[in-house]
Amino acid sequence: MCQSTLSFQVYDEFPESIFETFDVPVDIIITPSRIINVEKRLDRPTLNWEYLSKRRVDRIPIMQLILDQEKA
């Protein structure tokens, strides 16, 4: 193996237990030859504020707006 060697694994299904709170589910998977509509969708995550520093939130105005609305 060298740095240009690709390594991958194919799964038919993923158990929900492998997903973390910061993972984002998808609705559609598009490949060069197919469009796949995901039938069993996971719940949409919410913002996990504990992963975001104040500096990060301050630099993204829409995040500051969302945080202010959640605190109200």
N, C-alpha and C positions, 0 to 999 in steps of 0.2 A: 504494500500500500504506500501511496505517496500523497502529497497534499491535494492533488487533483482527483484522487479516487473518491467517487461518490459512494456513500453508504446509506441505505434506506431500509425501511421495513414496511410491509403492507398489512393493514388490519381491515378486516371486514366490518368490525364494530369496535367501538371504544367503550369500556366500562366508565360510567359517570365518575367513579371514584378516582380516576387519574387526573381529573381536571382540578385546577386550583382556583381560588377566588379571583385571581387576576386574569384567567383565561377568558377569551371572548368566543362564544359560539358563532358558527356561520349558518346562513340560511341556504346558500347556493355554493356549490363547488364547480369551478369551470376549469376544464382541461383543454388541451388542443383539439380533442376529438369529441368531448361530451360536455353537457351541462347537467349537473346532478342537483336536484332539489332535495334538501335534507328534510326527511319526513319527521323524524323524532328529534325535535329541537330542544336544546337545553334552555333553562331559564336565562334571561338576560341578566348579566351581573350589574350591581350598583357600583358607584364609585367607592373605593376603599381608601378613605382619607388617611388612614394610618400609614399607607405606603407613600404618601405624597408629602414632601416637605413644604413648609410655609413659603419658602423661596420659589418652589415650582408652581404652587397655586398662584402666587402673586404675579408670576410671569405669564400666566394664561388667563386673560380676563374672564372668559366664559366659565372657567372653573371657579373663580372667585365668586361670580354671580350665582352659580349653583350652590356653592357652600353657604353663601349668605341666605339663600332661599330655604335651604334645609335647616338652618339655625333659627329661622323666623317662626 
